[in-house]
């Protein structure tokens, strides 16, 4: 194991603190546990003209550095542009401090949807990943990228990228809090639950959930007007069985403005399901998402909304009744433990089987 330190830019210090706490439990020898905490390693100075510099406060020569960062909404209120520039400066400062290897851990890459190369526009994700790799990052880790093709934007000989499926966290949450026993899975879930995609492109995600729990799959086919941003023209519901009286779970990788969710829920309501729930990894919640979701709850159309903490959304728990936030810091610590010990991460990427999980419990 090479000496390593875990640090963070300002937007992710709280998250990194939780990861370090879990890592300290995994590491059996206190000396290494004391070495991993680098929350005071980086200082960011903002000048009068809004330019910045990042300083490394202690020696990291020869160490591996795991740097947590995010350009999404955060408790510090740092905007996207400044958060990104701070990350780039931090990587440069760490390289100049003779770090052995820099691993960037972005639980949610905010520009991940900017991955299309067919239009006359910049490709935000490519710009971001290319900048990090050119600055000296050698490994990028994230949760649930928007598309598999995104991983091909980097040359693995220069910079590796690991996309960890955070859907496992949501599936375990359903098992722990709603299903609880294998008997309930067999008798209730398989007969009375259905998982619905938010659009045809999201069918793969919904199918993964349906297969994990042995439940019905519903596919929503969405029509968009691509001349307008964040708009949906119409939705058609495709299902082999009726959804009347069933508990519906809409599955998506992220919720941005909640336009698709709002339109889909209103399209599903006439089919008279028992309840409609939404489960998603990244709670981006760009305006007017919160007001839309709040309205759906007040109208009795939305029952539960389950998301992870890859984007800070705890401030909205009062606004959105039924919002449940699943923590991801423990999974992040398991990923780091596997990397620093040169262990396989395949066990973190295996398909989730609800029956086997509940049987083990």
Order of alpha helices (4+ residues) and beta strands (2+ residues): beta-alpha-alpha-beta-beta-beta-alpha-beta-alpha-beta-beta-alpha-beta-alpha-beta-beta-beta-alpha-beta-alpha-beta-beta-alpha-alpha
